[in-house]
Amino acid sequence: MRERLLAAEKVKAIDWRDGALYLLDQRVLPHKEQWLRYDSAGAVADAITSMVVRGAPAIGIAAAWGVVLGVRQRLAEGGDWRAAVAADIALLADSRPTAVNLFWALNRMRERLERLRPQDDPATLLEAEARLIHESDREANLTMAQLGTDLIRKHQGSQQALLTHCNAGALATGGFGTALGVIRGAFLEGMVEHVYADETRPWLQGSRLTAWELANEGIPVSVNADSAAARIMKTKGITWVIVGADRITANGDVANKIGTYQLAVNAMHHGVRFMVVAPSSTIDMSLDSGELIPIEERDGAELLEVGGQLLGAQVEAFNPVFDVTPADLIDAIVTEKGVVERPDTAKLEQLMCRKRLH
């Protein structure tokens, strides 16, 4: 499967070349494929906040490259470059609060800085670390695609209908995708008849990004309103809901795009299996449960306006970006380290091979 996935790869969202970071602007897809160039850590932080790049793994990768840009800039400026880079890392950390991959990647870069020796070239070694983070994510996605496909085959190997939410594809990662990586793998194995993609209000990642990715690869897909998911589960023979994650706590609770929780409740009611696909960097063993996850809230205008045009009454809007799905609603968490069915604290501790940090 690995070779076929590599051969089918058509989409990437992050590119490092000529000493600069290039990000595919996901705000204007699918109507326009526009790459933006970034030369500073501050600019990368702005790109993360403004949703040029989104998806937890991709945010972490972009932030790692942002640290490289910060190191290059601060070395050129002279003075106390380490203190300046520390400020850049803090700025990047403030860009999105929920996606734990962001903090995982920044910690990796910080630790690499701390291990520098006097004779080392900081820019070269930090670039190598960011490249490793980027390439490791692609490799993890390939592994998860195989594990998730095997799980689908284990429970029901014939052609089936799947439902997904938001975008957990190549656009949200270093390549191939988490949830969409599994869907791609299952399709290549002849196990996917149709994919239903929630439109995912208010940024429409499902209708703009997921549908675009799948259609480009010839995978049968249709878009539906988020509120149609229960009806689809009841009438369209859905066998799996497959989603990504922005943070998974020690007990197996999962923070993902707003609307995921209600999907899990509906899936439980309709006897549909629920799969979460995420790299192990998404697992935060320092938090006991999902109640401790900081949930980002964004400007209410995202709900009330499209292109600056007010859609309805000009009132207050509640706009949480994520919700938390309890572990007892999840059939399986798929990571590059392995698959955890019916997740709980003991199983995740075994997966991560270490006890929680307090």
Contacts in CASP RR format, 6 or more apart in sequence:
PFRMAT RR
TARGET T0000
AUTHOR 0000-0000-0000
METHOD contacts of the structure
MODEL  1
MRERLLAAEKVKAIDWRDGALYLLDQRVLPHKEQWLRYDSAGAVADAITS
MVVRGAPAIGIAAAWGVVLGVRQRLAEGGDWRAAVAADIALLADSRPTAV
NLFWALNRMRERLERLRPQDDPATLLEAEARLIHESDREANLTMAQLGTD
LIRKHQGSQQALLTHCNAGALATGGFGTALGVIRGAFLEGMVEHVYADET
RPWLQGSRLTAWELANEGIPVSVNADSAAARIMKTKGITWVIVGADRITA
NGDVANKIGTYQLAVNAMHHGVRFMVVAPSSTIDMSLDSGELIPIEERDG
AELLEVGGQLLGAQVEAFNPVFDVTPADLIDAIVTEKGVVERPDTAKLEQ
LMCRKRLH
1 145 0 8 1.000
1 146 0 8 1.000
1 149 0 8 1.000
1 185 0 8 1.000
1 188 0 8 1.000
1 189 0 8 1.000
2 142 0 8 1.000
2 146 0 8 1.000
4 185 0 8 1.000
4 188 0 8 1.000
5 142 0 8 1.000
5 145 0 8 1.000
5 176 0 8 1.000
5 181 0 8 1.000
5 184 0 8 1.000
5 185 0 8 1.000
5 188 0 8 1.000
6 142 0 8 1.000
8 184 0 8 1.000
8 188 0 8 1.000
8 217 0 8 1.000
9 170 0 8 1.000
9 175 0 8 1.000
9 176 0 8 1.000
10 170 0 8 1.000
10 216 0 8 1.000
10 217 0 8 1.000
11 169 0 8 1.000
11 170 0 8 1.000
11 171 0 8 1.000
11 175 0 8 1.000
11 213 0 8 1.000
11 216 0 8 1.000
12 24 0 8 1.000
12 170 0 8 1.000
12 174 0 8 1.000
12 175 0 8 1.000
13 23 0 8 1.000
13 24 0 8 1.000
13 26 0 8 1.000
13 53 0 8 1.000
13 58 0 8 1.000
13 170 0 8 1.000
13 171 0 8 1.000
13 172 0 8 1.000
13 173 0 8 1.000
13 174 0 8 1.000
13 175 0 8 1.000
14 21 0 8 1.000
14 22 0 8 1.000
14 23 0 8 1.000
14 24 0 8 1.000
14 53 0 8 1.000
14 58 0 8 1.000
14 61 0 8 1.000
14 62 0 8 1.000
14 65 0 8 1.000
14 134 0 8 1.000
14 174 0 8 1.000
15 21 0 8 1.000
15 22 0 8 1.000
15 23 0 8 1.000
15 35 0 8 1.000
16 22 0 8 1.000
16 65 0 8 1.000
16 127 0 8 1.000
16 130 0 8 1.000
16 131 0 8 1.000
16 134 0 8 1.000
19 72 0 8 1.000
20 37 0 8 1.000
20 38 0 8 1.000
20 39 0 8 1.000
20 69 0 8 1.000
21 37 0 8 1.000
21 38 0 8 1.000
21 39 0 8 1.000
21 44 0 8 1.000
21 62 0 8 1.000
21 65 0 8 1.000
21 66 0 8 1.000
21 68 0 8 1.000
21 69 0 8 1.000
22 35 0 8 1.000
22 36 0 8 1.000
22 37 0 8 1.000
22 38 0 8 1.000
23 35 0 8 1.000
23 36 0 8 1.000
23 38 0 8 1.000
23 47 0 8 1.000
23 52 0 8 1.000
23 53 0 8 1.000
23 62 0 8 1.000
24 33 0 8 1.000
24 34 0 8 1.000
24 35 0 8 1.000
24 53 0 8 1.000
24 171 0 8 1.000
25 32 0 8 1.000
25 34 0 8 1.000
25 35 0 8 1.000
25 36 0 8 1.000
25 52 0 8 1.000
26 51 0 8 1.000
26 52 0 8 1.000
26 53 0 8 1.000
26 54 0 8 1.000
26 171 0 8 1.000
26 205 0 8 1.000
26 208 0 8 1.000
26 209 0 8 1.000
27 50 0 8 1.000
27 51 0 8 1.000
27 52 0 8 1.000
28 34 0 8 1.000
29 171 0 8 1.000
29 208 0 8 1.000
29 209 0 8 1.000
29 212 0 8 1.000
30 208 0 8 1.000
30 209 0 8 1.000
30 211 0 8 1.000
30 212 0 8 1.000
36 47 0 8 1.000
36 52 0 8 1.000
38 44 0 8 1.000
38 47 0 8 1.000
38 66 0 8 1.000
38 69 0 8 1.000
39 69 0 8 1.000
39 73 0 8 1.000
40 66 0 8 1.000
40 69 0 8 1.000
40 70 0 8 1.000
40 73 0 8 1.000
41 66 0 8 1.000
41 67 0 8 1.000
41 69 0 8 1.000
41 70 0 8 1.000
41 73 0 8 1.000
41 85 0 8 1.000
41 88 0 8 1.000
41 89 0 8 1.000
41 91 0 8 1.000
41 92 0 8 1.000
42 66 0 8 1.000
42 88 0 8 1.000
42 91 0 8 1.000
42 92 0 8 1.000
43 69 0 8 1.000
44 62 0 8 1.000
44 63 0 8 1.000
44 65 0 8 1.000
44 66 0 8 1.000
44 69 0 8 1.000
44 92 0 8 1.000
45 63 0 8 1.000
45 66 0 8 1.000
45 91 0 8 1.000
45 92 0 8 1.000
45 94 0 8 1.000
45 95 0 8 1.000
46 95 0 8 1.000
47 53 0 8 1.000
47 62 0 8 1.000
48 54 0 8 1.000
48 59 0 8 1.000
48 62 0 8 1.000
48 63 0 8 1.000
48 92 0 8 1.000
48 95 0 8 1.000
48 96 0 8 1.000
48 102 0 8 1.000
49 95 0 8 1.000
49 96 0 8 1.000
51 203 0 8 1.000
53 59 0 8 1.000
53 62 0 8 1.000
54 167 0 8 1.000
54 171 0 8 1.000
54 172 0 8 1.000
54 203 0 8 1.000
54 205 0 8 1.000
55 99 0 8 1.000
55 167 0 8 1.000
55 168 0 8 1.000
55 171 0 8 1.000
55 172 0 8 1.000
55 173 0 8 1.000
55 246 0 8 1.000
56 99 0 8 1.000
56 100 0 8 1.000
56 101 0 8 1.000
56 102 0 8 1.000
56 172 0 8 1.000
56 245 0 8 1.000
56 246 0 8 1.000
56 247 0 8 1.000
56 278 0 8 1.000
56 282 0 8 1.000
57 101 0 8 1.000
57 137 0 8 1.000
57 172 0 8 1.000
57 173 0 8 1.000
57 174 0 8 1.000
57 177 0 8 1.000
57 178 0 8 1.000
57 279 0 8 1.000
57 281 0 8 1.000
57 282 0 8 1.000
58 171 0 8 1.000
58 172 0 8 1.000
58 173 0 8 1.000
58 174 0 8 1.000
59 95 0 8 1.000
59 96 0 8 1.000
59 99 0 8 1.000
59 101 0 8 1.000
59 102 0 8 1.000
60 99 0 8 1.000
60 101 0 8 1.000
60 102 0 8 1.000
60 104 0 8 1.000
60 105 0 8 1.000
60 106 0 8 1.000
60 133 0 8 1.000
61 105 0 8 1.000
61 130 0 8 1.000
61 133 0 8 1.000
61 134 0 8 1.000
61 137 0 8 1.000
61 173 0 8 1.000
61 174 0 8 1.000
63 92 0 8 1.000
63 93 0 8 1.000
63 95 0 8 1.000
63 102 0 8 1.000
63 105 0 8 1.000
63 106 0 8 1.000
63 109 0 8 1.000
64 105 0 8 1.000
64 106 0 8 1.000
64 108 0 8 1.000
64 109 0 8 1.000
64 129 0 8 1.000
64 130 0 8 1.000
64 133 0 8 1.000
64 134 0 8 1.000
65 130 0 8 1.000
65 134 0 8 1.000
66 88 0 8 1.000
66 92 0 8 1.000
66 130 0 8 1.000
67 85 0 8 1.000
67 88 0 8 1.000
67 89 0 8 1.000
67 92 0 8 1.000
67 106 0 8 1.000
67 109 0 8 1.000
67 126 0 8 1.000
67 130 0 8 1.000
68 109 0 8 1.000
68 123 0 8 1.000
68 126 0 8 1.000
68 127 0 8 1.000
68 130 0 8 1.000
70 84 0 8 1.000
70 85 0 8 1.000
70 88 0 8 1.000
71 81 0 8 1.000
71 85 0 8 1.000
71 113 0 8 1.000
71 122 0 8 1.000
71 123 0 8 1.000
71 126 0 8 1.000
72 123 0 8 1.000
74 81 0 8 1.000
74 82 0 8 1.000
74 84 0 8 1.000
74 85 0 8 1.000
74 88 0 8 1.000
75 81 0 8 1.000
75 122 0 8 1.000
75 123 0 8 1.000
77 84 0 8 1.000
81 122 0 8 1.000
82 113 0 8 1.000
85 113 0 8 1.000
89 106 0 8 1.000
89 109 0 8 1.000
89 110 0 8 1.000
92 102 0 8 1.000
92 106 0 8 1.000
93 102 0 8 1.000
93 103 0 8 1.000
93 106 0 8 1.000
95 102 0 8 1.000
96 102 0 8 1.000
96 296 0 8 1.000
97 294 0 8 1.000
97 296 0 8 1.000
98 246 0 8 1.000
98 247 0 8 1.000
98 255 0 8 1.000
98 293 0 8 1.000
98 294 0 8 1.000
98 295 0 8 1.000
98 296 0 8 1.000
98 321 0 8 1.000
98 322 0 8 1.000
99 246 0 8 1.000
99 247 0 8 1.000
100 246 0 8 1.000
100 247 0 8 1.000
100 281 0 8 1.000
100 282 0 8 1.000
100 283 0 8 1.000
100 284 0 8 1.000
101 246 0 8 1.000
101 279 0 8 1.000
101 281 0 8 1.000
101 282 0 8 1.000
104 281 0 8 1.000
105 133 0 8 1.000
105 281 0 8 1.000
108 129 0 8 1.000
108 133 0 8 1.000
109 126 0 8 1.000
109 129 0 8 1.000
109 130 0 8 1.000
112 125 0 8 1.000
112 126 0 8 1.000
112 129 0 8 1.000
113 122 0 8 1.000
113 126 0 8 1.000
116 122 0 8 1.000
116 125 0 8 1.000
134 174 0 8 1.000
137 173 0 8 1.000
137 174 0 8 1.000
137 175 0 8 1.000
137 279 0 8 1.000
138 173 0 8 1.000
138 174 0 8 1.000
138 175 0 8 1.000
138 176 0 8 1.000
139 336 0 8 1.000
140 279 0 8 1.000
140 280 0 8 1.000
140 335 0 8 1.000
140 336 0 8 1.000
141 173 0 8 1.000
141 174 0 8 1.000
141 175 0 8 1.000
141 176 0 8 1.000
141 177 0 8 1.000
141 178 0 8 1.000
141 181 0 8 1.000
141 279 0 8 1.000
141 336 0 8 1.000
142 176 0 8 1.000
143 336 0 8 1.000
144 178 0 8 1.000
144 181 0 8 1.000
144 182 0 8 1.000
144 277 0 8 1.000
144 279 0 8 1.000
144 334 0 8 1.000
144 335 0 8 1.000
144 336 0 8 1.000
145 176 0 8 1.000
145 177 0 8 1.000
145 181 0 8 1.000
145 182 0 8 1.000
145 184 0 8 1.000
145 185 0 8 1.000
146 185 0 8 1.000
147 334 0 8 1.000
147 336 0 8 1.000
147 338 0 8 1.000
147 339 0 8 1.000
148 182 0 8 1.000
148 186 0 8 1.000
148 275 0 8 1.000
148 277 0 8 1.000
148 332 0 8 1.000
148 334 0 8 1.000
148 339 0 8 1.000
149 182 0 8 1.000
149 185 0 8 1.000
149 186 0 8 1.000
149 189 0 8 1.000
149 191 0 8 1.000
151 275 0 8 1.000
151 332 0 8 1.000
151 334 0 8 1.000
151 339 0 8 1.000
152 160 0 8 1.000
152 182 0 8 1.000
152 186 0 8 1.000
152 191 0 8 1.000
152 239 0 8 1.000
152 240 0 8 1.000
153 189 0 8 1.000
153 191 0 8 1.000
155 239 0 8 1.000
155 273 0 8 1.000
156 239 0 8 1.000
157 191 0 8 1.000
158 191 0 8 1.000
159 190 0 8 1.000
159 191 0 8 1.000
159 192 0 8 1.000
159 193 0 8 1.000
160 191 0 8 1.000
160 192 0 8 1.000
160 193 0 8 1.000
160 237 0 8 1.000
160 238 0 8 1.000
160 239 0 8 1.000
160 240 0 8 1.000
161 193 0 8 1.000
161 194 0 8 1.000
161 195 0 8 1.000
161 196 0 8 1.000
161 236 0 8 1.000
161 237 0 8 1.000
161 238 0 8 1.000
161 239 0 8 1.000
162 183 0 8 1.000
162 186 0 8 1.000
162 192 0 8 1.000
162 194 0 8 1.000
162 195 0 8 1.000
162 196 0 8 1.000
162 238 0 8 1.000
162 239 0 8 1.000
162 240 0 8 1.000
162 241 0 8 1.000
162 242 0 8 1.000
163 195 0 8 1.000
163 196 0 8 1.000
163 197 0 8 1.000
163 198 0 8 1.000
163 229 0 8 1.000
163 232 0 8 1.000
163 233 0 8 1.000
163 238 0 8 1.000
163 240 0 8 1.000
163 241 0 8 1.000
163 242 0 8 1.000
163 263 0 8 1.000
163 272 0 8 1.000
164 179 0 8 1.000
164 180 0 8 1.000
164 183 0 8 1.000
164 195 0 8 1.000
164 196 0 8 1.000
164 197 0 8 1.000
164 198 0 8 1.000
164 206 0 8 1.000
164 210 0 8 1.000
164 241 0 8 1.000
164 242 0 8 1.000
164 243 0 8 1.000
165 197 0 8 1.000
165 198 0 8 1.000
165 200 0 8 1.000
165 206 0 8 1.000
165 226 0 8 1.000
165 229 0 8 1.000
165 241 0 8 1.000
165 243 0 8 1.000
165 256 0 8 1.000
165 257 0 8 1.000
165 259 0 8 1.000
165 260 0 8 1.000
165 263 0 8 1.000
166 198 0 8 1.000
166 200 0 8 1.000
166 205 0 8 1.000
166 206 0 8 1.000
166 210 0 8 1.000
166 243 0 8 1.000
166 244 0 8 1.000
166 256 0 8 1.000
166 257 0 8 1.000
166 260 0 8 1.000
167 180 0 8 1.000
167 200 0 8 1.000
167 205 0 8 1.000
167 206 0 8 1.000
167 209 0 8 1.000
167 210 0 8 1.000
167 213 0 8 1.000
168 177 0 8 1.000
168 178 0 8 1.000
168 179 0 8 1.000
168 180 0 8 1.000
168 210 0 8 1.000
168 243 0 8 1.000
168 244 0 8 1.000
168 277 0 8 1.000
169 175 0 8 1.000
169 176 0 8 1.000
169 177 0 8 1.000
169 178 0 8 1.000
169 179 0 8 1.000
169 180 0 8 1.000
169 181 0 8 1.000
169 209 0 8 1.000
169 210 0 8 1.000
169 213 0 8 1.000
170 176 0 8 1.000
170 177 0 8 1.000
170 180 0 8 1.000
170 213 0 8 1.000
171 209 0 8 1.000
171 213 0 8 1.000
172 178 0 8 1.000
172 209 0 8 1.000
176 184 0 8 1.000
177 184 0 8 1.000
178 244 0 8 1.000
178 245 0 8 1.000
178 277 0 8 1.000
178 278 0 8 1.000
178 279 0 8 1.000
179 242 0 8 1.000
179 243 0 8 1.000
179 244 0 8 1.000
179 275 0 8 1.000
179 277 0 8 1.000
180 210 0 8 1.000
180 213 0 8 1.000
180 214 0 8 1.000
181 277 0 8 1.000
182 242 0 8 1.000
182 275 0 8 1.000
182 277 0 8 1.000
182 334 0 8 1.000
183 192 0 8 1.000
183 195 0 8 1.000
183 214 0 8 1.000
183 219 0 8 1.000
183 242 0 8 1.000
184 217 0 8 1.000
184 219 0 8 1.000
186 192 0 8 1.000
187 217 0 8 1.000
187 219 0 8 1.000
192 219 0 8 1.000
192 220 0 8 1.000
193 220 0 8 1.000
194 220 0 8 1.000
194 221 0 8 1.000
194 222 0 8 1.000
194 236 0 8 1.000
195 214 0 8 1.000
195 219 0 8 1.000
195 220 0 8 1.000
195 221 0 8 1.000
195 222 0 8 1.000
196 221 0 8 1.000
196 222 0 8 1.000
196 223 0 8 1.000
196 224 0 8 1.000
196 229 0 8 1.000
196 232 0 8 1.000
196 236 0 8 1.000
196 238 0 8 1.000
197 206 0 8 1.000
197 207 0 8 1.000
197 210 0 8 1.000
197 211 0 8 1.000
197 214 0 8 1.000
197 221 0 8 1.000
197 222 0 8 1.000
197 223 0 8 1.000
197 224 0 8 1.000
198 206 0 8 1.000
198 223 0 8 1.000
198 224 0 8 1.000
198 225 0 8 1.000
198 226 0 8 1.000
198 229 0 8 1.000
198 259 0 8 1.000
198 263 0 8 1.000
199 206 0 8 1.000
199 207 0 8 1.000
199 223 0 8 1.000
199 224 0 8 1.000
199 225 0 8 1.000
199 226 0 8 1.000
200 206 0 8 1.000
200 207 0 8 1.000
200 210 0 8 1.000
200 226 0 8 1.000
200 257 0 8 1.000
201 226 0 8 1.000
201 303 0 8 1.000
202 302 0 8 1.000
202 303 0 8 1.000
202 319 0 8 1.000
203 302 0 8 1.000
205 257 0 8 1.000
206 223 0 8 1.000
207 223 0 8 1.000
210 221 0 8 1.000
211 221 0 8 1.000
211 222 0 8 1.000
211 223 0 8 1.000
214 221 0 8 1.000
215 221 0 8 1.000
224 232 0 8 1.000
226 259 0 8 1.000
229 262 0 8 1.000
229 263 0 8 1.000
229 266 0 8 1.000
230 266 0 8 1.000
230 269 0 8 1.000
230 270 0 8 1.000
232 238 0 8 1.000
233 241 0 8 1.000
233 266 0 8 1.000
233 267 0 8 1.000
233 270 0 8 1.000
233 272 0 8 1.000
234 270 0 8 1.000
238 270 0 8 1.000
238 272 0 8 1.000
239 272 0 8 1.000
239 273 0 8 1.000
240 272 0 8 1.000
240 273 0 8 1.000
240 274 0 8 1.000
240 275 0 8 1.000
241 263 0 8 1.000
241 264 0 8 1.000
241 267 0 8 1.000
241 272 0 8 1.000
241 273 0 8 1.000
241 274 0 8 1.000
241 275 0 8 1.000
242 275 0 8 1.000
242 277 0 8 1.000
243 256 0 8 1.000
243 257 0 8 1.000
243 260 0 8 1.000
243 263 0 8 1.000
243 274 0 8 1.000
243 275 0 8 1.000
243 276 0 8 1.000
243 277 0 8 1.000
244 256 0 8 1.000
244 276 0 8 1.000
244 277 0 8 1.000
244 278 0 8 1.000
245 254 0 8 1.000
245 255 0 8 1.000
245 256 0 8 1.000
245 276 0 8 1.000
245 277 0 8 1.000
245 278 0 8 1.000
245 282 0 8 1.000
245 333 0 8 1.000
246 255 0 8 1.000
246 256 0 8 1.000
246 257 0 8 1.000
246 282 0 8 1.000
246 322 0 8 1.000
247 254 0 8 1.000
247 255 0 8 1.000
247 282 0 8 1.000
247 284 0 8 1.000
247 287 0 8 1.000
247 290 0 8 1.000
247 293 0 8 1.000
248 254 0 8 1.000
248 255 0 8 1.000
248 276 0 8 1.000
248 278 0 8 1.000
248 282 0 8 1.000
248 283 0 8 1.000
248 284 0 8 1.000
248 333 0 8 1.000
248 348 0 8 1.000
249 255 0 8 1.000
249 283 0 8 1.000
249 284 0 8 1.000
249 287 0 8 1.000
249 288 0 8 1.000
249 289 0 8 1.000
249 290 0 8 1.000
249 292 0 8 1.000
249 293 0 8 1.000
250 283 0 8 1.000
250 284 0 8 1.000
250 285 0 8 1.000
250 286 0 8 1.000
250 287 0 8 1.000
250 288 0 8 1.000
250 289 0 8 1.000
250 345 0 8 1.000
250 348 0 8 1.000
250 349 0 8 1.000
250 356 0 8 1.000
251 288 0 8 1.000
251 289 0 8 1.000
251 290 0 8 1.000
251 327 0 8 1.000
251 343 0 8 1.000
251 344 0 8 1.000
251 345 0 8 1.000
251 348 0 8 1.000
252 327 0 8 1.000
252 330 0 8 1.000
252 333 0 8 1.000
252 340 0 8 1.000
252 343 0 8 1.000
252 344 0 8 1.000
252 345 0 8 1.000
252 348 0 8 1.000
253 289 0 8 1.000
253 290 0 8 1.000
253 291 0 8 1.000
253 293 0 8 1.000
253 324 0 8 1.000
253 325 0 8 1.000
253 326 0 8 1.000
253 327 0 8 1.000
254 260 0 8 1.000
254 276 0 8 1.000
254 278 0 8 1.000
254 324 0 8 1.000
254 325 0 8 1.000
254 327 0 8 1.000
254 330 0 8 1.000
254 333 0 8 1.000
255 290 0 8 1.000
255 293 0 8 1.000
255 295 0 8 1.000
255 322 0 8 1.000
255 323 0 8 1.000
255 324 0 8 1.000
255 325 0 8 1.000
256 276 0 8 1.000
256 322 0 8 1.000
256 323 0 8 1.000
256 325 0 8 1.000
257 321 0 8 1.000
257 322 0 8 1.000
258 320 0 8 1.000
258 321 0 8 1.000
258 322 0 8 1.000
258 323 0 8 1.000
259 323 0 8 1.000
260 322 0 8 1.000
260 323 0 8 1.000
260 325 0 8 1.000
261 323 0 8 1.000
261 324 0 8 1.000
261 325 0 8 1.000
261 329 0 8 1.000
262 323 0 8 1.000
263 274 0 8 1.000
264 274 0 8 1.000
264 325 0 8 1.000
264 326 0 8 1.000
264 329 0 8 1.000
264 330 0 8 1.000
265 329 0 8 1.000
266 272 0 8 1.000
267 273 0 8 1.000
267 274 0 8 1.000
267 329 0 8 1.000
268 274 0 8 1.000
268 329 0 8 1.000
273 331 0 8 1.000
273 332 0 8 1.000
274 325 0 8 1.000
274 329 0 8 1.000
274 330 0 8 1.000
274 331 0 8 1.000
274 332 0 8 1.000
275 330 0 8 1.000
275 331 0 8 1.000
275 332 0 8 1.000
275 333 0 8 1.000
275 334 0 8 1.000
276 325 0 8 1.000
276 330 0 8 1.000
276 332 0 8 1.000
276 333 0 8 1.000
276 334 0 8 1.000
277 333 0 8 1.000
277 334 0 8 1.000
277 335 0 8 1.000
278 333 0 8 1.000
278 334 0 8 1.000
278 335 0 8 1.000
279 335 0 8 1.000
279 336 0 8 1.000
280 335 0 8 1.000
280 336 0 8 1.000
280 337 0 8 1.000
280 351 0 8 1.000
280 352 0 8 1.000
282 335 0 8 1.000
283 335 0 8 1.000
283 348 0 8 1.000
283 351 0 8 1.000
283 352 0 8 1.000
284 293 0 8 1.000
285 348 0 8 1.000
285 349 0 8 1.000
285 352 0 8 1.000
285 354 0 8 1.000
285 355 0 8 1.000
285 356 0 8 1.000
285 357 0 8 1.000
286 356 0 8 1.000
286 357 0 8 1.000
286 358 0 8 1.000
287 293 0 8 1.000
288 345 0 8 1.000
288 356 0 8 1.000
290 324 0 8 1.000
291 324 0 8 1.000
293 322 0 8 1.000
293 324 0 8 1.000
295 320 0 8 1.000
295 321 0 8 1.000
295 322 0 8 1.000
295 323 0 8 1.000
295 324 0 8 1.000
296 320 0 8 1.000
296 321 0 8 1.000
296 322 0 8 1.000
297 318 0 8 1.000
297 319 0 8 1.000
297 320 0 8 1.000
297 321 0 8 1.000
298 319 0 8 1.000
298 321 0 8 1.000
299 319 0 8 1.000
300 316 0 8 1.000
300 317 0 8 1.000
300 318 0 8 1.000
300 319 0 8 1.000
301 308 0 8 1.000
301 317 0 8 1.000
302 317 0 8 1.000
302 319 0 8 1.000
303 317 0 8 1.000
303 319 0 8 1.000
304 310 0 8 1.000
304 311 0 8 1.000
304 312 0 8 1.000
304 314 0 8 1.000
304 315 0 8 1.000
304 317 0 8 1.000
305 311 0 8 1.000
327 343 0 8 1.000
327 344 0 8 1.000
330 342 0 8 1.000
330 343 0 8 1.000
331 341 0 8 1.000
331 342 0 8 1.000
332 339 0 8 1.000
332 340 0 8 1.000
332 341 0 8 1.000
332 342 0 8 1.000
332 343 0 8 1.000
333 339 0 8 1.000
333 340 0 8 1.000
333 343 0 8 1.000
333 348 0 8 1.000
335 351 0 8 1.000
337 351 0 8 1.000
337 352 0 8 1.000
338 351 0 8 1.000
340 347 0 8 1.000
340 348 0 8 1.000
340 351 0 8 1.000
345 356 0 8 1.000
349 355 0 8 1.000
349 356 0 8 1.000
END
